[in-house]
Amino acid sequence: MDRVFNEGKERFPDEQSPLPAFRRPYVANFEVLSGSLEEFIGREIATLTEEQLRAEYQRRLDGGDFKMPELPPDEPAPTDPATPADPAVPPPADSEQPAPADPTTPA
């Protein structure tokens, strides 16, 4: 009996095969949850009092949740006297730009 099981334990059952097969395919269980976000938010809002909202706002205000981050001071970038202030590549002249394509009308 063990010999027959060991021969077929890694083989899936097949109606066309006379060989023993005992491996079972993996079966998954699924659960589905659905709901309305607006309904959930409405029920949660109804449970909060004005005092709770004010206390939470004050706690977060005191904790710094609503402060803007401090930006570094605006300082001009140091310039090296060896580096020219003008860009290295001048913009192309009007004559260097390609001419617009001639509009063609289909015949």
MARPALO-749266 format. One record per residue: residue number from 0; x, y, z of N, C-alpha, C, O, CB in turn; chain. Coordinates in nm, 2 decimals, m for minus. Each point is the difference from the previous one (the first is absolute). Glycine has a CB too. Example, Ala and Ser with C-alpha at 12.3 -4.5 7.8 and 13.67 -1.06 7.14 Angstrom:
// residues 2
{rec 0,{1.32,m0.57,0.78},{m0.09,0.12,0.00},{0.09,0.12,0.00},{0.10,0.00,0.07},{m0.29,m0.12,0.05},"A"}
{rec 1,{0.15,0.23,m0.19},{0.09,0.11,0.00},{m0.08,0.11,0.08},{0.05,0.11,0.01},{0.07,m0.17,m0.23},"A"}
// end
This chain:
// residues 107
{rec 0,{0.08,m0.12,0.00},{m0.08,0.12,0.00},{0.09,0.13,0.00},{m0.03,0.09,m0.07},{m0.16,m0.22,0.19},"A"}
{rec 1,{0.29,0.13,m0.04},{0.09,0.11,0.01},{0.07,0.02,m0.14},{0.02,0.12,m0.04},{0.02,m0.16,0.29},"A"}
{rec 2,{0.00,m0.07,m0.32},{0.07,0.01,m0.12},{m0.10,0.07,m0.11},{0.05,0.09,m0.07},{0.09,m0.30,0.13},"A"}
{rec 3,{m0.26,0.17,m0.06},{m0.10,0.06,m0.10},{m0.02,0.15,0.03},{0.00,0.08,m0.09},{m0.11,m0.30,0.07},"A"}
{rec 4,{0.10,0.25,0.15},{m0.02,0.14,0.04},{0.13,0.09,m0.04},{m0.02,0.10,m0.06},{m0.13,m0.17,0.25},"A"}
{rec 5,{0.26,0.02,m0.16},{0.13,0.07,m0.03},{0.01,0.02,m0.15},{0.06,0.10,m0.04},{0.05,m0.19,0.25},"A"}
{rec 6,{m0.15,m0.01,m0.29},{0.01,0.02,m0.15},{m0.10,0.11,m0.05},{0.04,0.07,m0.09},{0.02,m0.31,0.08},"A"}
{rec 7,{m0.17,0.26,0.08},{m0.10,0.09,m0.06},{m0.02,0.13,0.09},{m0.09,0.08,m0.04},{m0.02,m0.28,m0.06},"A"}
{rec 8,{0.19,0.22,0.20},{m0.02,0.11,0.09},{0.03,0.14,m0.07},{m0.06,0.10,0.04},{0.11,m0.25,0.15},"A"}
{rec 9,{0.03,0.15,m0.29},{0.03,0.13,m0.07},{m0.07,0.01,m0.13},{0.03,0.09,m0.08},{0.19,m0.09,0.19},"A"}
{rec 10,{m0.31,m0.09,m0.15},{m0.07,0.00,m0.12},{m0.15,0.04,0.02},{m0.06,m0.05,0.09},{0.22,m0.13,m0.18},"A"}
{rec 11,{m0.20,0.27,0.00},{m0.14,0.05,0.01},{m0.09,m0.11,m0.06},{0.04,m0.07,m0.10},{0.03,0.31,0.09},"A"}
{rec 12,{m0.19,m0.26,0.06},{m0.09,m0.10,m0.06},{m0.04,0.04,m0.15},{m0.02,0.11,m0.03},{m0.07,m0.15,0.26},"A"}
{rec 13,{0.09,m0.07,m0.31},{m0.03,0.02,m0.14},{m0.09,m0.12,m0.04},{0.04,m0.12,0.01},{0.18,0.25,m0.06},"A"}
{rec 14,{m0.34,m0.10,0.00},{m0.09,m0.11,m0.04},{0.06,m0.08,m0.12},{m0.05,m0.11,m0.02},{m0.14,0.25,0.10},"A"}
{rec 15,{0.28,m0.08,m0.15},{0.05,m0.07,m0.12},{0.12,m0.09,0.04},{0.05,m0.08,m0.09},{m0.12,0.27,m0.05},"A"}
{rec 16,{0.12,m0.18,0.26},{0.12,m0.08,0.04},{m0.03,m0.11,0.09},{m0.08,0.02,0.09},{0.22,0.19,m0.12},"A"}
{rec 17,{m0.08,m0.33,0.01},{m0.03,m0.11,0.10},{0.09,0.01,0.12},{m0.01,m0.08,0.09},{m0.06,m0.06,m0.28},"A"}
{rec 18,{0.17,0.23,0.19},{0.09,0.01,0.11},{m0.07,0.06,0.13},{m0.09,0.09,m0.02},{0.28,m0.06,m0.15},"A"}
{rec 19,{m0.14,m0.07,0.29},{m0.06,0.06,0.12},{0.04,0.15,0.01},{0.11,0.03,m0.03},{m0.11,m0.26,0.14},"A"}
{rec 20,{m0.09,0.31,m0.06},{0.03,0.14,0.02},{m0.08,0.05,0.12},{m0.12,m0.02,0.01},{0.16,0.05,m0.26},"A"}
{rec 21,{0.04,0.03,0.35},{m0.06,0.04,0.12},{0.01,0.15,0.03},{m0.05,0.05,0.10},{0.09,m0.28,m0.01},"A"}
{rec 22,{0.04,0.30,m0.17},{0.02,0.14,0.03},{m0.13,0.08,m0.03},{m0.07,m0.03,m0.10},{0.32,0.00,0.04},"A"}
{rec 23,{m0.28,0.12,0.14},{m0.12,0.08,m0.01},{0.04,0.14,m0.04},{0.09,0.06,0.06},{m0.22,m0.20,0.11},"A"}
{rec 24,{0.06,0.20,m0.26},{0.03,0.14,m0.03},{m0.03,0.10,0.11},{m0.09,m0.03,0.08},{0.04,m0.02,m0.32},"A"}
{rec 25,{0.12,0.16,0.25},{m0.02,0.10,0.10},{m0.13,0.06,m0.02},{m0.04,0.04,m0.11},{0.29,0.00,0.13},"A"}
{rec 26,{m0.33,m0.02,0.09},{m0.13,0.06,0.00},{0.01,0.12,0.09},{0.04,m0.01,0.12},{m0.16,m0.21,m0.17},"A"}
{rec 27,{0.08,0.33,0.00},{0.00,0.13,0.08},{m0.14,0.04,0.05},{m0.09,m0.03,m0.08},{0.30,0.10,m0.04},"A"}
{rec 28,{m0.22,m0.02,0.23},{m0.12,0.06,0.05},{0.00,0.15,m0.01},{0.10,0.06,0.04},{m0.13,m0.26,0.12},"A"}
{rec 29,{m0.07,0.26,m0.21},{m0.01,0.14,m0.02},{m0.11,0.06,0.08},{m0.11,m0.06,0.02},{0.21,0.04,m0.25},"A"}
{rec 30,{m0.08,0.14,0.29},{m0.10,0.07,0.06},{m0.01,0.14,m0.06},{0.10,0.06,m0.04},{m0.07,m0.19,0.26},"A"}
{rec 31,{m0.15,0.18,m0.23},{m0.02,0.13,m0.07},{m0.06,0.09,0.10},{m0.10,m0.03,0.07},{0.08,m0.07,m0.30},"A"}
{rec 32,{0.07,0.22,0.24},{m0.06,0.11,0.08},{m0.04,0.11,m0.09},{0.08,0.05,m0.08},{0.06,m0.12,0.28},"A"}
{rec 33,{m0.26,0.12,m0.18},{m0.04,0.12,m0.08},{m0.07,0.09,0.09},{m0.06,m0.04,0.10},{0.04,m0.09,m0.31},"A"}
{rec 34,{0.02,0.26,0.17},{m0.07,0.10,0.09},{0.01,0.13,m0.07},{0.06,0.02,m0.11},{0.00,m0.14,0.32},"A"}
{rec 35,{m0.13,0.22,m0.15},{0.00,0.14,m0.05},{0.09,0.08,0.09},{m0.03,0.01,0.12},{m0.21,m0.04,m0.21},"A"}
{rec 36,{0.34,0.10,0.03},{0.09,0.08,0.07},{m0.08,0.12,0.06},{0.03,0.04,0.11},{0.16,m0.11,m0.26},"A"}
{rec 37,{m0.28,0.13,0.07},{m0.07,0.12,0.05},{m0.09,m0.04,0.12},{m0.01,0.08,0.09},{0.01,0.01,m0.32},"A"}
{rec 38,{m0.06,m0.21,0.23},{m0.08,m0.04,0.11},{0.08,m0.02,0.13},{m0.04,0.04,0.11},{m0.12,m0.15,m0.27},"A"}
{rec 39,{0.28,0.05,0.14},{0.09,m0.02,0.11},{0.05,0.13,0.06},{0.00,0.02,0.12},{0.07,m0.23,m0.22},"A"}
{rec 40,{m0.03,0.30,0.01},{0.04,0.14,0.05},{m0.11,0.07,0.07},{0.02,0.06,0.11},{0.15,m0.05,m0.29},"A"}
{rec 41,{m0.29,m0.02,0.13},{m0.12,0.07,0.06},{m0.02,m0.06,0.14},{m0.03,0.08,0.09},{m0.07,m0.04,m0.31},"A"}
{rec 42,{0.11,m0.17,0.24},{m0.02,m0.06,0.13},{0.11,0.04,0.10},{m0.03,0.03,0.12},{m0.09,m0.22,m0.23},"A"}
{rec 43,{0.24,0.20,0.06},{0.11,0.04,0.09},{m0.01,0.15,0.04},{0.02,0.03,0.11},{0.13,m0.20,m0.22},"A"}
{rec 44,{m0.19,0.25,0.02},{m0.02,0.14,0.03},{m0.11,0.02,0.11},{0.01,0.09,0.08},{0.06,m0.02,m0.32},"A"}
{rec 45,{m0.18,m0.15,0.23},{m0.10,0.01,0.09},{0.04,m0.03,0.14},{m0.06,0.04,0.10},{m0.10,m0.10,m0.28},"A"}
{rec 46,{0.26,m0.03,0.20},{0.05,m0.04,0.13},{0.09,0.11,0.07},{0.02,m0.01,0.12},{m0.04,m0.23,m0.20},"A"}
{rec 47,{0.07,0.33,0.00},{0.09,0.10,0.06},{m0.07,0.13,0.05},{m0.10,0.04,m0.07},{0.28,m0.13,m0.08},"A"}
{rec 48,{m0.14,0.14,0.26},{m0.06,0.12,0.06},{0.09,0.12,m0.04},{0.11,m0.02,m0.04},{m0.22,m0.11,0.23},"A"}
{rec 49,{0.05,0.25,m0.18},{0.07,0.12,m0.03},{0.12,0.01,0.09},{0.11,0.05,m0.04},{m0.32,0.06,m0.04},"A"}
{rec 50,{0.20,m0.14,0.21},{0.11,0.01,0.10},{0.11,m0.10,m0.04},{0.12,0.04,0.01},{m0.28,0.03,0.17},"A"}
{rec 51,{0.13,m0.19,m0.23},{0.10,m0.09,m0.04},{0.08,0.05,m0.12},{0.12,m0.01,0.00},{m0.26,m0.18,0.09},"A"}
{rec 52,{0.07,0.25,m0.18},{0.07,0.06,m0.12},{0.09,0.11,0.04},{0.11,0.01,m0.05},{m0.31,m0.08,m0.09},"A"}
{rec 53,{0.15,0.16,0.23},{0.08,0.11,0.04},{0.12,m0.04,0.08},{0.11,0.05,m0.02},{m0.31,0.09,0.02},"A"}
{rec 54,{0.19,m0.24,0.09},{0.11,m0.05,0.07},{0.10,m0.07,m0.09},{0.12,0.02,0.02},{m0.27,m0.06,0.18},"A"}
{rec 55,{0.11,m0.04,m0.29},{0.10,m0.06,m0.10},{0.07,0.10,m0.08},{0.12,m0.01,m0.03},{m0.27,m0.19,0.02},"A"}
{rec 56,{0.07,0.30,m0.04},{0.07,0.11,m0.08},{0.10,0.07,0.09},{0.11,0.03,m0.05},{m0.32,0.00,m0.09},"A"}
{rec 57,{0.18,0.01,0.26},{0.09,0.07,0.09},{0.13,m0.09,0.02},{0.11,0.05,0.01},{m0.31,0.08,0.10},"A"}
{rec 58,{0.17,m0.26,m0.08},{0.12,m0.09,0.02},{0.09,0.00,m0.12},{0.12,0.00,0.02},{m0.27,m0.14,0.14},"A"}
{rec 59,{0.09,0.13,m0.28},{0.09,m0.01,m0.12},{0.06,0.14,m0.03},{0.11,0.00,m0.05},{m0.26,m0.18,m0.04},"A"}
{rec 60,{0.08,0.28,0.13},{0.06,0.14,m0.02},{0.12,0.02,0.09},{0.10,0.05,m0.04},{m0.33,0.04,m0.03},"A"}
{rec 61,{0.21,m0.13,0.20},{0.11,0.01,0.09},{0.12,m0.10,m0.03},{0.12,0.04,0.02},{m0.29,0.02,0.15},"A"}
{rec 62,{0.14,m0.17,m0.24},{0.10,m0.09,m0.04},{0.08,0.04,m0.12},{0.10,m0.06,m0.04},{m0.24,m0.12,0.14},"A"}
{rec 63,{0.09,0.28,m0.17},{0.07,0.05,m0.12},{m0.04,m0.06,m0.13},{0.07,0.01,m0.10},{0.12,0.03,0.25},"A"}
{rec 64,{m0.30,m0.10,m0.15},{m0.05,m0.07,m0.12},{m0.03,0.10,m0.11},{0.00,m0.04,m0.12},{m0.09,m0.15,0.26},"A"}
{rec 65,{0.05,0.31,m0.11},{m0.05,0.09,m0.10},{0.11,0.11,m0.03},{m0.04,0.11,m0.06},{m0.20,m0.15,0.13},"A"}
{rec 66,{0.36,0.03,m0.02},{0.10,0.10,m0.03},{0.07,m0.02,m0.13},{0.02,m0.12,m0.05},{0.02,0.13,0.29},"A"}
{rec 67,{m0.01,0.09,m0.31},{0.07,0.00,m0.13},{0.14,m0.03,0.03},{0.06,0.05,0.09},{m0.22,0.11,m0.20},"A"}
{rec 68,{0.23,m0.24,0.03},{0.14,m0.03,0.02},{0.08,0.13,m0.03},{m0.03,0.08,m0.09},{0.00,m0.32,0.03},"A"}
{rec 69,{0.14,0.25,0.14},{0.08,0.12,m0.02},{0.09,m0.02,m0.12},{0.06,m0.11,m0.02},{m0.06,0.16,0.26},"A"}
{rec 70,{0.00,0.05,m0.33},{0.08,m0.01,m0.12},{0.14,0.06,0.03},{0.01,0.09,0.09},{m0.21,m0.07,m0.24},"A"}
{rec 71,{0.30,m0.07,0.08},{0.14,0.06,0.03},{0.00,0.14,m0.05},{m0.08,0.04,m0.09},{0.19,m0.26,0.07},"A"}
{rec 72,{m0.03,0.31,0.08},{0.00,0.14,m0.05},{0.05,0.01,m0.14},{0.08,m0.08,m0.05},{m0.04,0.15,0.29},"A"}
{rec 73,{m0.10,0.03,m0.31},{0.04,0.02,m0.14},{0.14,0.07,0.00},{0.01,0.12,0.04},{m0.25,m0.11,m0.12},"A"}
{rec 74,{0.34,m0.08,0.03},{0.13,0.06,m0.01},{0.05,m0.02,m0.14},{m0.03,m0.10,m0.07},{0.09,0.05,0.31},"A"}
{rec 75,{0.00,0.15,m0.30},{0.05,m0.01,m0.14},{0.11,m0.11,0.00},{0.07,m0.01,0.09},{m0.13,0.25,m0.14},"A"}
{rec 76,{0.06,m0.31,m0.06},{0.10,m0.10,m0.02},{0.14,0.06,m0.01},{0.01,0.10,m0.07},{m0.18,m0.26,m0.04},"A"}
{rec 77,{0.27,0.11,0.17},{0.13,0.06,m0.01},{0.05,m0.02,m0.14},{m0.01,m0.10,m0.06},{0.06,0.06,0.30},"A"}
{rec 78,{0.01,0.15,m0.30},{0.05,m0.01,m0.13},{0.15,m0.01,0.00},{0.07,0.08,0.08},{m0.27,0.05,m0.17},"A"}
{rec 79,{0.26,m0.21,0.01},{0.14,m0.01,m0.01},{0.05,0.10,m0.10},{m0.06,0.01,m0.11},{0.05,m0.26,0.17},"A"}
{rec 80,{0.11,0.33,m0.03},{0.04,0.10,m0.10},{0.05,m0.07,m0.13},{m0.01,0.07,m0.11},{0.08,0.08,0.30},"A"}
{rec 81,{m0.03,m0.27,m0.19},{0.04,m0.07,m0.12},{m0.11,m0.04,m0.09},{0.01,m0.03,m0.12},{0.19,m0.05,0.24},"A"}
{rec 82,{m0.32,0.07,m0.06},{m0.12,m0.05,m0.07},{m0.07,0.12,m0.06},{m0.04,0.09,0.08},{0.02,m0.29,0.07},"A"}
{rec 83,{m0.01,0.21,m0.28},{m0.07,0.11,m0.05},{m0.15,0.00,0.04},{m0.05,m0.11,0.02},{0.21,0.11,m0.22},"A"}
{rec 84,{m0.22,0.11,0.21},{m0.14,0.01,0.03},{m0.09,m0.03,m0.11},{m0.11,m0.04,0.02},{0.17,0.21,0.15},"A"}
{rec 85,{m0.01,m0.16,m0.30},{m0.08,m0.03,m0.11},{0.00,m0.15,m0.02},{0.09,m0.08,0.04},{m0.03,0.30,m0.15},"A"}
{rec 86,{m0.17,m0.28,0.04},{m0.01,m0.14,m0.02},{0.11,m0.04,m0.10},{0.05,0.08,m0.08},{m0.29,m0.08,0.13},"A"}
{rec 87,{0.29,m0.13,m0.04},{0.11,m0.05,m0.08},{m0.05,m0.01,m0.15},{0.09,0.02,m0.09},{0.00,m0.14,0.29},"A"}
{rec 88,{m0.21,0.09,m0.22},{m0.05,m0.02,m0.14},{m0.10,0.11,m0.03},{m0.10,0.01,0.07},{0.14,m0.26,m0.06},"A"}
{rec 89,{m0.01,0.33,m0.11},{m0.09,0.11,m0.03},{m0.13,m0.06,m0.07},{0.01,m0.10,m0.06},{0.18,0.27,0.04},"A"}
{rec 90,{m0.30,m0.10,0.04},{m0.12,m0.05,m0.07},{0.02,0.01,m0.15},{0.07,0.09,m0.05},{m0.22,m0.02,0.25},"A"}
{rec 91,{0.09,m0.16,m0.27},{0.01,0.00,m0.15},{m0.06,0.13,m0.06},{m0.10,0.05,0.04},{0.10,m0.31,m0.04},"A"}
{rec 92,{0.07,0.30,m0.10},{m0.05,0.12,m0.07},{m0.12,m0.04,m0.09},{m0.03,m0.12,m0.02},{0.26,0.22,0.02},"A"}
{rec 93,{m0.31,0.00,m0.04},{m0.12,m0.02,m0.08},{0.04,m0.08,m0.13},{m0.08,m0.08,m0.04},{m0.03,0.29,0.14},"A"}
{rec 94,{0.22,m0.18,m0.16},{0.04,m0.07,m0.12},{0.03,m0.14,0.02},{m0.01,m0.08,m0.10},{0.10,0.29,0.01},"A"}
{rec 95,{m0.05,m0.25,0.21},{0.03,m0.14,0.02},{m0.12,m0.09,0.03},{0.00,m0.12,m0.01},{0.21,0.20,0.10},"A"}
{rec 96,{m0.33,m0.02,m0.07},{m0.12,m0.08,0.03},{m0.06,m0.05,m0.14},{0.01,0.07,m0.09},{m0.05,0.07,0.30},"A"}
{rec 97,{m0.01,m0.26,m0.21},{m0.05,m0.05,m0.12},{m0.13,0.07,m0.04},{m0.07,0.05,0.08},{0.17,m0.27,m0.03},"A"}
{rec 98,{m0.11,0.23,m0.18},{m0.12,0.07,m0.06},{m0.12,m0.08,0.02},{0.01,m0.12,0.00},{0.13,0.24,m0.17},"A"}
{rec 99,{m0.26,m0.06,0.20},{m0.12,m0.08,0.01},{m0.03,m0.07,m0.13},{0.02,0.05,m0.11},{m0.11,0.10,0.29},"A"}
{rec 100,{0.03,m0.27,m0.17},{m0.04,m0.08,m0.12},{m0.11,0.07,m0.07},{m0.09,0.06,0.05},{0.16,m0.27,0.06},"A"}
{rec 101,{m0.06,0.19,m0.25},{m0.10,0.06,m0.08},{m0.13,m0.08,0.01},{0.00,m0.12,m0.01},{0.17,0.21,m0.15},"A"}
{rec 102,{m0.28,m0.02,0.18},{m0.13,m0.08,0.01},{m0.04,m0.06,m0.13},{0.01,0.07,m0.11},{m0.08,0.08,0.30},"A"}
{rec 103,{0.04,m0.27,m0.19},{m0.04,m0.06,m0.13},{m0.15,m0.04,0.01},{m0.05,m0.04,0.11},{0.28,m0.05,m0.15},"A"}
{rec 104,{m0.30,0.10,m0.07},{m0.14,m0.04,0.00},{m0.01,m0.13,m0.07},{0.06,m0.01,m0.11},{m0.14,0.26,0.12},"A"}
{rec 105,{m0.01,m0.34,0.04},{m0.01,m0.12,m0.07},{m0.08,0.02,m0.13},{m0.09,0.08,m0.01},{0.09,m0.20,0.22},"A"}
{rec 106,{0.04,0.04,m0.31},{m0.06,0.02,m0.14},{m0.13,m0.08,m0.01},{m0.06,0.00,m0.10},{0.29,0.03,0.01},"A"}
// end
